[in-house]
């Protein structure tokens, strides 16, 4: 299939940008907030969101029917929103990565493909688990990109309520991450949702 003009929303140093260009895909990258006018002016045919900080509204998504996907480092429907890796350990929920279609909700769109990830809590830190999740989702994307861009991929509705978190939800638990990214995930697993006195 001929290459599409793809809008990549996320950091400019994402390894997937280089990989896509190596597949002769025409990529425009931005981490800035976008407008419908920007979409129309550039005539994009596909949208990939990976590490993008803004929620896309209906006025943007309507221009990409079944052509807008997000790469999220959680096993949806668990841990939608911010800090999914952190919450998977705090709340002992399934861990993994998901590629899904974008809709107006926060990480609520139909699932295309996902993969569970197991961690050794005695060896892993927030940093190493985060790196592993990103390596996994990038590999999953590469394995499935052809089917995704041609519309041959499977899709399924998210089942169950799962969980959603905002940035402020993490504040009562910041005492657990004194070592920040070097914090052992075993510390988070043992927290049992206890807040500091």
Secondary structure as UniProt FT lines:
FT   STRAND          5..9
FT   TURN            12..13
FT   HELIX           15..22
FT   TURN            23..24
FT   STRAND          26..30
FT   HELIX           36..42
FT   STRAND          46..50
FT   HELIX           58..61
FT   TURN            62..63
FT   TURN            65..66
FT   STRAND          68..72
FT   TURN            76..79
FT   STRAND          80..81
FT   HELIX           84..90
FT   TURN            91..92
FT   STRAND          96..101
FT   STRAND          111..116
FT   TURN            121..123
FT   HELIX           126..150
FT   STRAND          164..165
FT   HELIX           167..177
FT   TURN            178..179
FT   HELIX           180..182
FT   HELIX           185..189
FT   TURN            190..193
//
